[in-house]
Amino acid sequence: MKNFDYTASLTRLQTHVDNMKSMLEHAITFQEVEGRKEDRKGRPFLNGLEAKRSLIRSQHLIYELHEFVKEEFLFYGINPVNIYPPLCKSKPEITMTGTFKRKDQDVCVVPNKIPNKSELINWGPLRNSNTRSIYGSEKEEKILATNVRSQLSSINKNIDTLFERMISESLNLHDKYPKLVLGELYLIPIYEYDDTKMKSNKVEFKSTLTNI
């Protein structure tokens, strides 16, 4: 395993953040997402705000950060066969079962040399659902999981939800697997994009500094 190289990691991160910025501002300015000027139902985007929302729903924006996490694992010596989803892929995601619910994890390193021991989930709300864990509790606790999040606008309006999800997701897994290594990458702008200006296809930022 290589020693941490701050400059190299920061350079990779900056590349993906620049890609996100480019995609986002293209959608706002040209009302276009992935070469389309209409949504999946064929309805034209009325303005940059609608195009921006469509881009976010497409997940292509946030996948830039997913790819960064995978590149970091590879750079620091993780075998690519242990990384899920693989580089440049969005599937398969690893489903982990915590105390309260099952959830797909954004990027995982799975110790494939440890055998799977399929296990009936006999705890929490899934106790009587006849659902099984493919890996079993012993192996799931040894998975390295990373959650990736972003909030580019309306941060104050969503602050309760942001904190609740951030806390509940980690609690769900750590309550069941106390030794689990769980990471979180969260992208929050220092200055938010101004949604009102997007309606006129303009890229502008709010003047208020985000309370990081």
C-alpha positions in Angstrom: 0.0 0.0 0.0 1.4 3.4 -1.0 1.8 6.3 1.4 -0.8 9.0 1.1 0.1 11.5 -1.7 -2.0 14.6 -1.0 -1.0 16.4 -4.2 -1.8 13.4 -6.5 -5.2 12.8 -4.8 -6.1 16.5 -4.9 -5.2 16.6 -8.6 -7.5 13.6 -9.3 -10.3 15.1 -7.3 -10.0 18.5 -9.0 -10.3 16.9 -12.4 -13.6 15.3 -11.5 -15.0 18.4 -9.8 -14.0 20.4 -13.0 -16.0 17.8 -15.0 -19.0 18.2 -12.8 -18.8 22.0 -13.1 -18.6 21.8 -16.8 -21.5 19.4 -17.2 -23.7 21.4 -14.8 -23.0 24.8 -16.4 -23.5 23.4 -19.9 -26.9 22.1 -18.9 -27.9 25.5 -17.4 -26.6 27.6 -20.3 -27.7 25.5 -23.3 -30.7 23.6 -21.8 -29.0 20.4 -22.8 -28.1 17.2 -21.0 -26.0 14.5 -22.7 -26.9 16.0 -26.1 -30.6 16.1 -25.4 -32.7 19.2 -25.1 -35.7 17.3 -23.8 -36.4 15.0 -20.8 -36.8 11.2 -21.0 -40.4 11.6 -22.0 -39.6 13.9 -24.9 -40.7 17.1 -23.3 -38.3 20.0 -24.1 -36.5 21.7 -21.2 -38.2 25.0 -20.6 -35.1 26.5 -19.1 -31.7 25.9 -17.5 -33.1 25.0 -14.2 -35.1 22.1 -15.7 -32.1 20.9 -17.5 -30.0 21.0 -14.4 -32.6 19.0 -12.5 -32.6 16.4 -15.2 -28.8 16.2 -15.1 -28.8 15.6 -11.4 -31.5 12.9 -11.7 -29.5 11.1 -14.4 -26.8 10.4 -11.8 -24.0 11.2 -14.3 -23.0 14.2 -12.2 -22.5 12.4 -8.9 -20.8 9.4 -10.7 -17.8 11.7 -11.3 -17.1 11.4 -7.5 -17.8 7.7 -7.6 -15.0 7.4 -10.2 -12.7 9.5 -8.1 -13.1 7.1 -5.1 -12.4 4.1 -7.3 -9.3 5.8 -8.8 -8.0 6.5 -5.3 -8.4 2.8 -4.3 -6.6 1.7 -7.4 -3.8 4.3 -7.0 -3.1 3.2 -3.4 -2.9 -0.5 -4.4 -6.3 -2.0 -4.1 -6.8 -4.9 -6.6 -9.4 -3.9 -9.2 -11.3 -7.2 -8.8 -12.2 -6.2 -5.3 -13.8 -2.8 -6.2 -17.5 -2.7 -6.8 -18.8 -1.3 -9.1 -15.7 -1.6 -11.3 -14.0 1.5 -12.7 -16.2 3.3 -15.3 -19.2 1.1 -14.3 -22.3 1.9 -12.3 -23.2 -1.8 -11.6 -23.0 -4.0 -9.7 -23.4 -2.2 -6.4 -22.9 -4.1 -3.1 -26.0 -4.4 -0.9 -25.3 -4.3 2.8 -27.7 -5.1 5.6 -27.6 -3.0 8.7 -29.7 -3.1 11.8 -32.6 -1.4 10.3 -32.5 -1.8 6.5 -30.6 -3.0 3.4 -29.0 -0.5 1.1 -26.8 -0.4 -1.9 -23.4 1.1 -1.1 -21.9 3.5 -3.6 -18.3 2.1 -3.8 -17.0 -0.9 -1.9 -13.9 -2.9 -1.5 -14.9 -6.5 -0.9 -12.4 -9.1 0.5 -13.0 -11.7 -2.1 -10.6 -14.2 -0.5 -13.1 -14.5 2.4 -15.8 -17.1 1.4 -19.4 -16.0 1.3 -21.6 -17.5 4.0 -25.2 -16.9 3.0 -27.2 -16.0 6.1 -30.9 -15.5 6.8 -31.5 -12.0 8.1 -33.1 -12.7 11.5 -32.8 -9.2 13.0 -34.5 -5.8 12.7 -37.5 -5.0 10.5 -36.4 -7.7 8.0 -36.6 -10.5 10.5 -39.6 -12.1 9.0 -39.0 -11.2 5.3 -37.2 -14.4 4.4 -34.4 -12.2 3.1 -30.8 -13.5 3.0 -27.4 -11.8 3.2 -25.3 -13.1 0.3 -22.0 -12.5 2.2 -23.1 -13.2 5.8 -22.4 -10.9 8.8 -18.7 -11.9 9.3 -17.7 -10.9 5.7 -20.0 -7.9 5.5 -18.2 -6.3 8.5 -14.9 -6.6 6.6 -16.2 -4.7 3.5 -14.8 -1.2 3.1 -17.8 0.9 2.1 -17.8 4.5 0.8 -20.9 6.7 0.5 -20.9 9.6 -1.9 -23.2 12.6 -1.6 -23.5 16.1 -2.9 -25.8 19.1 -2.4 -25.3 22.0 -4.8 -28.2 24.2 -3.9 -30.9 24.8 -1.3 -28.6 23.6 1.5 -30.3 25.5 4.3 -33.8 24.2 3.2 -32.5 20.7 3.3 -30.2 20.8 6.3 -32.3 18.6 8.6 -32.6 15.9 5.9 -28.9 16.1 5.1 -27.9 15.6 8.7 -30.5 12.9 9.3 -29.4 10.8 6.3 -25.7 11.3 7.1 -26.2 10.1 10.6 -28.8 7.4 10.0 -26.9 5.7 7.2 -23.8 5.3 9.2 -25.7 4.3 12.4 -27.6 1.6 10.5 -24.4 -0.1 9.5 -22.2 0.6 12.5 -24.8 -0.6 14.9 -24.8 -3.9 13.2 -21.1 -4.0 12.3 -19.1 -2.0 14.9 -15.7 -2.7 13.2 -16.9 -1.8 9.7 -14.7 0.8 7.9 -17.2 3.3 6.4 -16.1 6.4 4.5 -18.1 9.3 3.3 -17.3 11.8 0.5 -19.6 14.9 0.6 -19.5 17.7 -2.0 -20.9 21.0 -0.7 -20.3 24.3 -2.4 -18.9 27.3 -0.5 -21.2 29.5 -2.6 -24.4 27.9 -4.0 -25.6 28.1 -7.6 -28.5 30.5 -7.8 -31.5 28.5 -9.0 -33.5 31.6 -9.8 -30.9 32.7 -12.4 -31.0 29.2 -14.0 -34.6 30.0 -15.2 -32.9 32.5 -17.5 -30.1 30.1 -18.4 -27.6 32.0 -16.4 -24.8 30.6 -14.3 -24.5 32.8 -11.2 -23.8 32.2 -7.5 -25.5 33.3 -4.4 -23.7 36.0 -2.4 -24.1 34.2 1.0 -21.3 32.0 2.1 -22.3 28.5 3.0 -21.9 27.7 6.7 -19.7 24.6 6.2 
